[in-house]
Amino acid sequence: MTRVCLVCMGNICRSPMAEVVLRQALEDHGLAGSVTVDSAGTGGWHAGMPMDERALSALTSHGYDGSRHRARRFEPGWFAERDLVLAMDADNLGALRRLAPAGADVRLFRSFDPAAPEGAEVPDPYYGGADGFLEVLAMVEAASEGVVKHLRERLAASDG
């Protein structure tokens, strides 16, 4: 089983949206039985809370179900239990890399979107309006397809 964790700042906007979308993409591509996905934040301010209502609304309007999400803080010990840790932006990537043991696979989530420029981030929509959440959803959907492709190749290499 390959394990993926998506990480943003508070785990109420970007990373839970990415978790829901990536989980669905894996299911759509027949990989749900081979890959588990979860999410967390580098900060614990929102631990135990559901995702932001605007994030949930954006997901719901596109046929996704994010209703079961509860925010969590990423713990350093999780690196031993995750094969791939994907940060939504450079600040969270830096925070994760400072915590990561040697050899941990920690990358920017949008690095899997072939149409995104190098170093592209998923911007935090928290302080904006509903349109920002829809923009984030589009970025997440595009990057999720790239993550699925990467995981399919990774799984095929480990089987061969």
C-alpha positions as CSV (number, residue, x, y, z in Angstrom):
1,M,0.0,0.0,0.0
2,T,1.4,3.4,-1.0
3,R,0.6,6.2,1.4
4,V,0.2,9.9,0.5
5,C,-0.3,12.9,2.7
6,L,-1.3,16.3,1.5
7,V,-0.3,19.3,3.6
8,C,-1.2,23.0,3.9
9,M,-1.2,25.4,6.8
10,G,-4.3,24.7,8.8
11,N,-5.9,21.6,7.0
12,I,-9.2,23.3,6.4
13,C,-8.9,24.6,2.8
14,R,-6.3,23.4,0.3
15,S,-5.1,20.0,1.6
16,P,-8.5,18.6,2.5
17,M,-9.8,19.7,-1.0
18,A,-6.8,17.9,-2.5
19,E,-7.3,14.8,-0.3
20,V,-10.9,14.5,-1.5
21,V,-10.1,15.1,-5.2
22,L,-7.0,12.8,-5.2
23,R,-8.9,10.0,-3.5
24,Q,-11.7,10.3,-6.1
25,A,-9.1,10.4,-9.0
26,L,-7.4,7.2,-7.6
27,E,-10.8,5.5,-7.4
28,D,-11.6,6.6,-11.0
29,H,-8.3,5.1,-12.2
30,G,-8.7,1.8,-10.3
31,L,-5.9,2.6,-7.8
32,A,-8.0,3.1,-4.6
33,G,-7.0,-0.3,-3.3
34,S,-3.3,0.4,-3.7
35,V,-3.0,4.0,-2.4
36,T,-4.3,5.6,0.8
37,V,-4.6,9.4,1.0
38,D,-4.9,11.7,4.0
39,S,-4.2,15.3,4.8
40,A,-2.9,17.5,7.6
41,G,-1.7,21.0,8.4
42,T,1.7,22.3,9.6
43,G,-0.2,24.2,12.2
44,G,-2.7,22.8,14.7
45,W,-5.0,25.8,15.1
46,H,-8.0,24.1,13.5
47,A,-7.5,20.6,14.8
48,G,-10.7,18.7,15.0
49,M,-12.7,21.2,12.9
50,P,-14.4,20.4,9.6
51,M,-13.1,22.0,6.4
52,D,-13.9,25.6,5.6
53,E,-17.5,26.0,4.4
54,R,-16.3,27.6,1.2
55,A,-14.0,24.7,0.4
56,L,-16.8,22.2,1.1
57,S,-19.2,24.2,-1.1
58,A,-16.7,24.3,-4.0
59,L,-16.2,20.5,-3.7
60,T,-19.9,19.8,-3.4
61,S,-20.7,21.9,-6.4
62,H,-18.4,19.7,-8.4
63,G,-19.7,16.4,-7.1
64,Y,-17.2,15.7,-4.4
65,D,-18.0,14.8,-0.7
66,G,-15.8,16.5,1.9
67,S,-18.3,16.3,4.7
68,R,-16.3,13.8,6.8
69,H,-13.1,15.8,7.0
70,R,-11.7,16.9,10.3
71,A,-8.5,19.0,10.5
72,R,-5.3,17.5,11.9
73,R,-1.7,18.7,12.5
74,F,1.1,16.9,10.7
75,E,3.3,15.0,13.1
76,P,7.0,14.3,12.3
77,G,6.6,10.6,13.1
78,W,4.2,10.4,10.2
79,F,7.1,10.5,7.7
80,A,7.8,6.8,8.6
81,E,4.2,6.0,7.7
82,R,4.0,8.0,4.4
83,D,5.6,7.3,1.1
84,L,4.9,10.7,-0.4
85,V,4.2,14.0,1.3
86,L,2.9,16.8,-0.9
87,A,2.9,20.5,0.3
88,M,0.5,23.1,-1.1
89,D,3.1,25.9,-1.1
90,A,6.7,26.7,-0.5
91,D,6.3,27.8,3.1
92,N,4.8,24.5,4.1
93,L,7.3,22.6,1.9
94,G,10.1,24.3,3.9
95,A,8.4,23.5,7.2
96,L,8.0,19.8,6.2
97,R,11.6,19.5,4.9
98,R,12.9,20.8,8.2
99,L,11.1,18.0,10.0
100,A,11.7,15.3,7.4
101,P,14.3,12.5,7.9
102,A,16.8,11.8,5.2
103,G,15.2,10.1,2.2
104,A,11.7,11.4,2.8
105,D,9.8,12.1,-0.4
106,V,8.5,15.7,0.1
107,R,7.5,17.8,-2.9
108,L,5.2,20.6,-4.0
109,F,1.8,19.2,-5.0
110,R,1.6,21.3,-8.2
111,S,4.9,19.9,-9.4
112,F,2.8,17.0,-10.7
113,D,0.8,19.3,-13.0
114,P,2.6,19.4,-16.3
115,A,0.9,22.7,-17.3
116,A,2.0,24.5,-14.1
117,P,5.2,26.5,-14.1
118,E,8.1,25.2,-12.1
119,G,7.7,26.0,-8.4
120,A,3.9,26.7,-8.8
121,E,2.0,26.7,-5.5
122,V,-1.7,26.2,-4.6
123,P,-2.5,29.7,-3.2
124,D,-4.3,29.9,0.1
125,P,-7.9,31.1,-0.6
126,Y,-8.8,31.5,3.1
127,Y,-8.9,35.4,3.1
128,G,-10.7,35.7,-0.3
129,G,-14.1,34.9,-1.7
130,A,-15.7,31.8,-3.2
131,D,-14.0,32.3,-6.5
132,G,-10.6,31.6,-4.9
133,F,-11.8,28.2,-3.8
134,L,-13.0,27.3,-7.3
135,E,-9.6,28.3,-8.6
136,V,-7.9,26.1,-6.0
137,L,-10.2,23.2,-7.0
138,A,-9.2,23.5,-10.7
139,M,-5.5,23.5,-9.7
140,V,-6.1,20.5,-7.4
141,E,-7.9,18.6,-10.1
142,A,-5.1,19.2,-12.6
143,A,-2.3,18.2,-10.2
144,S,-4.2,15.2,-9.0
145,E,-4.2,13.7,-12.5
146,G,-0.4,14.0,-12.5
147,V,-0.1,12.4,-9.0
148,V,-2.2,9.5,-10.2
149,K,0.1,9.0,-13.2
150,H,3.2,9.2,-11.0
151,L,1.7,6.7,-8.5
152,R,0.6,4.3,-11.3
153,E,4.2,4.3,-12.6
154,R,5.6,3.9,-9.1
155,L,3.3,0.9,-8.4
156,A,4.1,-0.7,-11.8
157,A,7.9,-0.4,-11.1
158,S,7.5,-2.0,-7.7
159,D,5.5,-4.9,-9.2
160,G,8.0,-5.5,-12.0
